[in-house]
Amino acid sequence: MDVIETIKSQIEGNKILLYMKGTPQMPQCGFSARTVQTLMACGEKFAYVNILEHPEIREALKTYSNWPTYPQLYIDGELVGGCDIVTELYQSGELQQMIKDAAQSA
């Protein structure tokens, strides 16, 4: 399986997926840490991929998503965005509903 197929499989196989630097328990950058805190505040489980452990995914995902930075949040197979967008959606209340809807459809 090539790396793009791996990415597609990961996104399709997880309703809520975060590509991040580090792990939720040990984020390796401030943006990943803030995004994890925001997701955890929504109260639903989410999957993650530590791109520092998978450099091939780290590089290919930039092309796949046409989004140059990390973290990257996917909900129901769609790229939501990075830390700033996730934070804005949370502050407006939209993220909580998106997460809830995705978790219920799992």
C-alpha positions in Angstrom: 0.0 0.0 0.0 1.5 3.4 -0.9 1.5 6.3 1.4 -1.5 8.1 -0.2 -3.6 4.9 0.1 -2.5 4.7 3.8 -3.7 8.2 4.4 -7.0 7.6 2.7 -7.5 4.5 4.7 -6.7 6.3 8.0 -9.1 9.1 7.2 -11.9 6.8 6.0 -11.4 4.5 9.0 -11.7 7.2 11.7 -14.7 9.6 12.1 -12.5 12.0 14.0 -8.8 11.9 13.1 -6.0 14.3 14.1 -2.6 14.3 12.4 -0.3 15.9 15.0 3.2 16.2 16.3 3.5 13.8 19.2 0.6 12.1 21.0 -2.4 13.5 22.9 -0.6 12.6 26.2 2.7 14.1 25.0 2.2 16.7 22.2 5.5 17.9 20.6 4.4 21.4 19.6 2.1 24.1 21.1 -0.4 24.0 18.2 -0.8 20.2 18.6 -1.2 20.7 22.3 -3.9 23.3 21.9 -5.8 21.3 19.3 -5.8 18.2 21.5 -7.1 20.2 24.5 -9.8 21.6 22.3 -10.8 18.2 21.1 -10.8 16.7 24.6 -13.0 19.5 25.7 -15.6 18.2 23.2 -15.8 15.0 25.2 -15.6 12.4 22.4 -12.9 9.9 21.5 -10.7 10.7 18.5 -7.9 8.9 16.7 -4.5 10.4 16.0 -1.4 9.9 13.9 2.0 11.1 15.2 3.5 12.5 12.1 6.9 12.6 13.8 7.0 8.8 13.8 5.8 8.6 10.2 7.9 11.1 8.0 6.4 9.6 4.8 2.9 10.5 5.9 4.1 13.9 7.2 5.3 14.8 3.7 2.6 13.1 1.6 -0.3 14.6 3.7 0.8 18.1 2.8 0.1 17.3 -0.9 -3.0 15.1 -0.2 -4.7 17.8 1.9 -3.2 20.9 0.2 -2.6 22.1 3.7 1.0 22.9 4.6 1.0 22.8 8.4 0.2 20.6 11.3 -1.9 19.6 13.1 -4.6 18.7 10.7 -8.1 17.7 11.9 -10.4 15.5 9.8 -14.0 14.9 10.7 -16.1 12.5 8.6 -13.4 12.3 6.0 -13.2 16.1 5.5 -10.3 18.3 6.4 -11.5 20.8 9.0 -8.2 22.7 9.4 -5.5 23.4 11.8 -5.2 24.8 15.3 -6.6 28.3 14.6 -9.7 27.0 12.7 -10.4 24.3 15.3 -10.2 26.9 18.1 -12.5 29.3 16.2 -15.0 26.6 15.5 -14.9 25.6 19.2 -15.4 29.1 20.4 -18.5 29.5 18.1 -19.9 26.1 19.3 -19.7 24.6 15.8 -16.9 22.1 16.6 -18.8 20.6 19.5 -21.7 19.8 17.2 -19.5 18.5 14.4 -17.7 16.2 16.8 -21.0 15.0 18.4 -22.5 14.3 15.0 -19.4 12.4 13.8 -19.3 10.3 17.0 -22.9 9.4 16.8 -22.6 8.3 13.2 -19.7 6.0 14.0 
